[in-house]
């Protein structure tokens, strides 16, 4: 009888140690996997969720996550406000970001660069409000290069620049948010 209790106790201790080891390995794997997730992966996992982005200084943009790519995030405005495209490099803090994630290969828009989404906006000839590290501009995007964009003040309905319209070049690295609408 006594030997049976000793063996049962040893078996119980062994099973407990095995469970603890499995739990520890599982936690290590979870931490390692989490360590490989990018902010873009987290934004892709947050589609449909409201967030508030802090972009440095007092610049904040709130909205529902519509799309996210490696270089940018698109928000749908709350309450009929302006929709926005935000370079991920401009994001300092995020309120309301869920912990789940979605990898880039699961999203068709992930391969779009910031330049490609800005060229789409330029094609639409929409008036945009640009928040930059140097100030705020409300104009139309005239052209988008690899690391900068040109904006012009164009009268409504004009298809090209008129004499005297100002052309301003903005470095993409200075861009904080492009608000549409």
QUIVEN-V531600 format. One record per residue. N is the residue number from 1. RES is the residue in one letter. OMEGA is omega in radians with two decimals (NA if undefined). Layout:
N:RES:OMEGA  N:RES:OMEGA
//
This chain:
1:X:-3.10  2:X:3.12  3:X:3.13  4:X:3.13  5:X:3.11  6:X:3.14  7:X:3.09  8:X:3.12  9:X:3.10  10:X:3.11  11:X:3.11  12:X:3.12  13:X:3.13  14:X:3.12  15:X:3.12  16:X:3.12  17:X:3.10  18:X:3.12  19:X:3.12  20:X:3.12  21:X:3.10  22:X:3.12  23:X:-3.13  24:X:3.11  25:X:3.12  26:X:3.10  27:X:3.10  28:X:3.12  29:X:3.11  30:X:3.11  31:X:-3.14  32:X:3.12  33:X:3.12  34:X:-3.14  35:X:3.14  36:X:-3.12  37:X:3.09  38:X:3.06  39:X:3.10  40:X:3.09  41:X:3.14  42:X:3.11  43:X:3.09  44:X:3.10  45:X:-3.10  46:X:-3.12  47:X:-3.12  48:X:-3.13  49:X:3.07  50:X:3.10  51:X:2.99  52:X:3.14  53:X:3.03  54:X:-3.00  55:X:3.14  56:X:-3.07  57:X:3.11  58:X:-3.10  59:X:3.09  60:X:3.09  61:X:3.13  62:X:3.10  63:X:3.13  64:X:-3.12  65:X:3.12  66:X:3.14  67:X:3.05  68:X:3.09  69:X:-3.11  70:X:-3.05  71:X:-3.03  72:X:3.06  73:X:3.08  74:X:3.12  75:X:2.98  76:X:-3.03  77:X:3.04  78:X:2.99  79:X:3.06  80:X:3.09  81:X:-3.11  82:X:2.97  83:X:-3.03  84:X:2.94  85:X:-3.07  86:X:3.02  87:X:3.14  88:X:3.13  89:X:-3.14  90:X:-3.07  91:X:3.11  92:X:3.13  93:X:3.12  94:X:3.01  95:X:3.04  96:X:-3.12  97:X:3.12  98:X:-3.08  99:X:-3.13  100:X:-3.07  101:X:3.04  102:X:-3.08  103:X:-3.06  104:X:-3.08  105:X:3.11  106:X:-3.05  107:X:-3.11  108:X:-3.10  109:X:-3.08  110:X:-3.10  111:X:3.12  112:X:3.10  113:X:3.06  114:X:3.11  115:X:-3.11  116:X:3.11  117:X:3.09  118:X:3.07  119:X:3.06  120:X:3.11  121:X:3.13  122:X:3.12  123:X:3.13  124:X:-3.14  125:X:3.13  126:X:2.99  127:X:-3.11  128:X:3.04  129:X:-3.14  130:X:2.98  131:X:3.12  132:X:3.07  133:X:3.13  134:X:-3.14  135:X:-3.07  136:X:3.12  137:X:3.05  138:X:-3.05  139:X:3.00  140:X:3.07  141:X:-3.12  142:X:-3.10  143:X:3.13  144:X:3.08  145:X:-3.11  146:X:-3.08  147:X:-3.14  148:X:3.04  149:X:3.08  150:X:3.05  151:X:-3.13  152:X:2.99  153:X:-3.13  154:X:3.06  155:X:-3.14  156:X:3.09  157:X:3.13  158:X:3.14  159:X:3.11  160:X:-3.11  161:X:3.07  162:X:3.13  163:X:3.10  164:X:3.12  165:X:-3.06  166:X:3.04  167:X:-3.13  168:X:3.10  169:X:-3.11  170:X:3.08  171:X:3.13  172:X:3.13  173:X:3.12  174:X:-3.06  175:X:3.09  176:X:-3.14  177:X:3.02  178:X:3.14  179:X:-3.12  180:X:2.96  181:X:NA
//
